[in-house]
C-alpha cells in the first residue's frame, strides 16, 4: 500500500468511530457541538493562511473570534429568528459566491483582499456549525442524511466523471471536475432523496419540498467545494492544512458542508421538519 493511501486509511479508521460516537452514542449534544467547534476553529486557523496572514497571534485571534461567536450562539436561547438570520446571511452569500466562481479568474479584486476574506470566513464557518449542530439536536439521522447527500454527490461525481467525463465543469477553478460527473452526483443523490421521501411517507407538497431541498443542498455542496478550490488556487496552495494526514486540512473536509449545512437547515426550519 502506498504511504499516502496508508495515511488516508489510518486517519479514516481513527476519525470514523469518533464521529459516529459524537453523533449517535454520546450522552448529550455537547460532544458533537464540541467536535464540530474544534473542526470549525481549526478551519478558521487554516482560512487565515489562505488570506495570506503569517502572524500567529493574528491567526489565533481570528480563530478565537470564530470560537467566541459559536459560544455566543450556544449561550443564546434557541430563537427561530436568530437562526433564520444566520442561515439567511449564509444563503445570500452563496448566491453571490456562485457568480464569483463562474467569473473566476475575473473579478478577483472584489474578494481577494483581507477585509473581504476575513468577513467571508465568518460566513463560511459559523452558519455551517450552527446548521450541523441544530440538525444533530433535531435527530442524528437527519444529520447523517445531510452527510449522505454530500458524500453521494461526491461519490457519484467521481465515478461518473471517470467513466464519462469530457466537459469541464469549472476548468479555471477545478480542472478535474466534469459536467458529466456533476450529473452523476445529482442523479445518485436524487435517488437517495426519493428513497428517503418514500420511507418517510411524504406526499404532495411536502414530498416535492423535501426532494427539492435535497437537490438544492447537493448543488450547494458542489458550490462549497468549488469556492474553496477557487480561494486555494488564488492563494497558490494545494491543501488548506495537514491536520488530517492523507486528507488535508479541516476546510478540505468540510468545504461542501459550509454551503450545504446552512441551506438544508434553513429549509428544514422553514418547513418545520420532515
C-alpha positions in Angstrom: 0.0 0.0 0.0 1.3 3.4 -0.9 2.3 5.7 2.0 -0.3 8.3 1.1 -3.1 5.7 0.8 -2.0 4.2 4.1 -2.2 7.6 5.8 -5.7 8.1 4.4 -6.9 4.7 5.7 -5.4 5.1 9.1 -6.9 8.6 9.5 -10.3 7.4 8.4 -10.1 4.4 10.8 -9.5 6.9 13.7 -11.9 9.6 12.7 -15.0 7.5 11.7 -15.5 5.9 15.2 -15.0 9.4 16.8 -17.6 11.0 14.5 -20.1 8.1 15.0 -19.8 8.3 18.7 -20.2 12.1 18.8 -23.3 11.9 16.5 -25.1 8.8 17.8 -23.7 7.5 21.1 -22.6 10.5 23.2 -24.8 11.0 26.2 -25.8 14.6 25.1 -25.4 17.0 22.2 -22.4 18.7 23.8 -20.0 16.1 22.4 -20.9 16.8 18.8 -21.0 20.5 19.4 -17.5 20.4 20.8 -16.2 18.2 18.0 -17.8 20.4 15.3 -16.5 23.5 17.0 -12.9 22.0 17.0 -13.1 21.3 13.3 -14.5 24.8 12.6 -11.9 26.6 14.7 -9.1 24.7 13.0 -10.8 25.7 9.7 -10.7 29.3 10.8 -6.9 29.0 11.5 -6.4 27.5 8.0 -8.5 30.2 6.5 -6.2 32.8 7.8 -3.3 31.1 5.9 -5.4 31.3 2.7 -5.9 35.0 3.5 -2.1 35.4 3.5 -1.6 36.0 7.2 1.7 35.0 8.6 1.5 36.3 12.2 0.5 33.5 14.6 -1.1 35.9 17.2 -3.3 37.4 14.5 -4.3 34.0 13.2 -5.1 32.8 16.7 -7.1 36.0 17.4 -9.2 35.3 14.2 -9.8 31.6 15.3 -10.7 32.8 18.8 -13.2 35.3 17.3 -14.9 32.5 15.4 -15.0 30.4 18.6 -16.5 33.3 20.5 -19.4 33.5 18.0 -20.0 29.8 18.4 -20.1 30.2 22.2 -22.5 33.1 21.9 -24.8 31.0 19.7 -24.8 28.3 22.4 -25.5 30.7 25.2 -28.3 32.5 23.4 -31.7 30.9 24.0 -32.7 28.9 20.8 -34.6 31.5 18.8 -36.0 30.8 15.4 -35.5 34.4 14.3 -31.7 34.2 15.1 -31.3 31.0 13.2 -33.2 32.5 10.2 -30.9 35.5 10.1 -27.7 33.4 10.3 -28.9 30.9 7.6 -30.3 33.7 5.5 -26.9 35.6 5.5 -25.2 32.4 4.5 -27.5 31.6 1.7 -27.3 35.1 0.4 -23.6 34.9 0.4 -23.6 31.6 -1.5 -25.8 33.1 -4.2 -23.2 35.7 -4.7 -20.4 33.2 -4.5 -21.9 31.3 -7.4 -21.2 34.3 -9.6 -17.7 34.7 -8.3 -16.9 31.1 -9.1 -18.3 31.4 -12.6 -16.4 34.6 -13.3 -13.0 33.4 -12.0 -10.3 34.5 -12.7 -12.1 37.7 -13.5 -13.3 39.8 -10.6 -10.8 38.6 -8.0 -10.1 42.1 -6.9 -13.6 42.3 -5.4 -13.0 39.5 -2.9 -9.3 38.5 -2.8 -8.4 41.0 -0.1 -8.0 40.7 3.6 -11.2 42.6 4.7 -13.4 40.6 2.3 -11.8 37.2 3.0 -11.9 37.9 6.7 -15.7 38.5 6.6 -16.2 35.6 4.3 -14.5 33.2 6.7 -17.1 34.0 9.4 -19.9 33.5 6.9 -18.4 30.2 5.8 -17.8 28.7 9.2 -20.3 30.0 11.8 -23.6 29.2 9.9 -22.2 25.8 8.9 -21.5 24.9 12.6 -25.0 26.1 13.6 -26.6 24.1 10.9 -24.8 20.9 11.7 -25.4 21.1 15.5 -29.0 22.1 15.1 -29.7 19.1 12.8 -27.9 16.8 15.1 -30.0 18.1 18.0 -33.2 17.5 16.0 -32.1 14.0 15.1 -28.7 12.3 14.4 -30.3 10.6 11.5 -31.1 13.9 9.7 -27.5 14.9 10.2 -26.5 11.6 8.7 -28.8 12.3 5.8 -27.1 15.6 5.1 -23.7 13.8 5.2 -25.1 11.2 2.7 -26.2 13.9 0.3 -22.8 15.5 0.3 -20.9 12.2 0.1 -23.3 10.9 -2.5 -22.8 13.9 -4.7 -19.0 13.5 -4.4 -19.1 9.7 -5.0 -21.4 9.9 -7.9 -19.4 12.7 -9.4 -16.2 10.7 -9.0 -17.4 7.5 -10.7 -19.5 9.2 -13.4 -16.6 11.6 -14.1 -14.1 8.8 -14.5 -16.5 6.9 -16.8 -18.0 9.6 -18.9 -16.2 12.9 -18.0 -15.4 15.1 -21.1 -16.9 18.6 -20.5 -15.1 20.5 -17.8 -17.5 21.9 -15.1 -15.3 24.8 -13.9 -11.9 24.5 -15.6 -10.4 27.7 -14.2 -11.3 26.7 -10.7 -11.1 22.9 -10.5 -9.9 21.3 -13.8 -10.6 17.8 -12.6 -14.3 18.2 -12.2 -16.6 17.4 -15.2 -20.2 18.3 -16.1 -20.9 14.6 -16.6 -19.5 13.9 -13.1 -21.8 16.6 -11.7 -24.8 15.0 -13.3 -23.8 11.6 -11.9 -23.7 13.1 -8.4 -27.1 14.7 -8.8 -28.7 11.5 -10.1 -27.3 9.4 -7.2 -28.5 11.9 -4.6 -31.8 12.3 -6.4 -32.4 8.5 -6.0 -31.4 8.8 -2.3 -33.8 11.7 -1.7 -36.7 9.8 -3.4 -36.0 6.7 -1.3 -36.0 8.7 2.0 -39.1 10.6 1.0 -41.0 7.4 0.3 -39.7 5.8 3.5 -40.9 8.9 5.5 -44.3 8.6 3.7 -44.1 12.2 2.4 -46.7 13.2 -0.1 -47.8 16.1 -2.2 -46.2 19.4 -1.4 -44.1 18.0 1.4 -42.7 15.4 -0.9 -41.8 18.0 -3.5 -40.4 20.3 -0.9 -38.2 17.6 0.6 -36.8 16.4 -2.7 -36.3 19.9 -3.9 -34.5 20.9 -0.8 -32.3 17.8 -1.1 -31.3 18.7 -4.6 -30.6 22.3 -3.7 -28.4 21.1 -0.9 -26.5 18.9 -3.3 -26.0 21.9 -5.7 -24.8 24.0 -2.7 -22.3 21.3 -1.7 -20.8 21.4 -5.1 -20.5 25.2 -4.9 -18.9 25.0 -1.5 -16.3 22.7 -2.9 -15.6 24.9 -5.9 -15.5 28.0 -3.8 -12.8 26.7 -1.5 -10.9 25.4 -4.6 -11.0 28.9 -6.1 -9.7 30.5 -2.9 -6.9 28.0 -2.6 -6.0 28.4 -6.3 -5.8 32.2 -5.8 -3.7 31.7 -2.7 -1.4 29.2 -4.5 -1.9 26.3 -2.1 -3.0 22.7 -2.7 -4.4 21.8 0.7 -5.9 24.0 3.4 -3.8 22.3 6.0 -2.3 19.0 7.3 -4.3 18.2 10.4 -5.8 15.0 8.9 -2.9 13.1 7.4 -3.7 11.9 3.9 -6.9 14.0 3.8 -5.6 17.6 4.0 -7.0 20.2 6.3 -10.2 20.8 8.2 -11.5 23.1 5.4 -10.8 20.4 2.9 -13.1 18.0 4.8 -16.0 20.5 5.3 -15.8 22.7 2.2 -19.0 21.2 0.8 -20.8 21.4 4.2 -20.1 25.1 4.6 -22.7 25.7 1.9 -24.8 22.6 2.3 -25.4 22.7 6.0 -26.9 26.2 6.4 -29.1 25.7 3.3 -30.5 22.4 4.4 -31.0 23.7 8.0 -32.8 26.8 6.6 -35.1 24.6 4.5 -35.7 22.3 7.5 -36.6 25.3 9.7 -39.0 26.8 7.2 -40.7 23.5 6.6 -41.0 22.7 10.3 -39.1 19.4 9.8 -39.9 16.4 7.7 
